[in-house]
Amino acid sequence: MGIGKAIVDRLSEAGASVVIADINADQGKTASQEMIGLGKKVEFIQTDTSQVSDIEKAVQFTLQKFG
């Protein structure tokens, strides 16, 4: 398990809802599906964190999904 998945796992175990924001769509979708399969509340959005517009979209996505 990579550090990102480990962080998602720990946050989820603590009751957090988590958005995985990753530039790699395949890895992000796979990670989110694995976590959902374990009963975690996780969503995925493809995000290039070097682009301000992608970060803004990720924030809006998170607010829409989790409030």
N, C-alpha and C positions, 0 to 999 in steps of 0.2 A: 504494500500500500504506500502510495506517495504521500508527501506531507500535506498536500491539499485535501486528499481524501481522508486522511487522518484527522485533519481539522474539522472537516464536515462531519465526520463520525462523532467526534467529541462534542461539538456544538449541538448536534442532534440528540445525543444522549442526555444532554443537559436541558433538553426541551425546546431548543431553538428551531425555527424554520430557516432553511438555508437556501440561498441562490448560488449555484455554481456558475461563475462567469469565466469562460475560458475561450481562447481564440481557436482552439482545436475542437471542432464540433463533434467529431467522432468520440474523442476521449471524454468530453464533457457529458455527452448524452449517455455514454456507457456508465460513467461514474454515477450520474444521477439515477439511472435505472437500477443500478446495483443498490444504491442507498434506499430508493423507494421500495425495492424488494425486501429490504430489511425493516420496513415499516417507518422509515424516516420521512419527514416532511421536507422534500427537496425539489427544487426546480432548476432548470438549466437555461441559460441564454448565452449565445455565442457573442463574445466581447473581445475587442482589441483594446486593451487598456492604454495603448499609446494614442488612442483617438478619443478626444473629449466627447464627441457625439455618441460614441459607443458606450462610454461610461454613463452619460446622461440617460441613454436608452435603458441601460441595466438598472439604474436607480428607479426609473419610472416603472419598469417591469416588476421590480421587487415590491414597490408600493402597491401596484395593482394586484399582485398575487397574495401579499401578506399584510397589506395595510400600513 
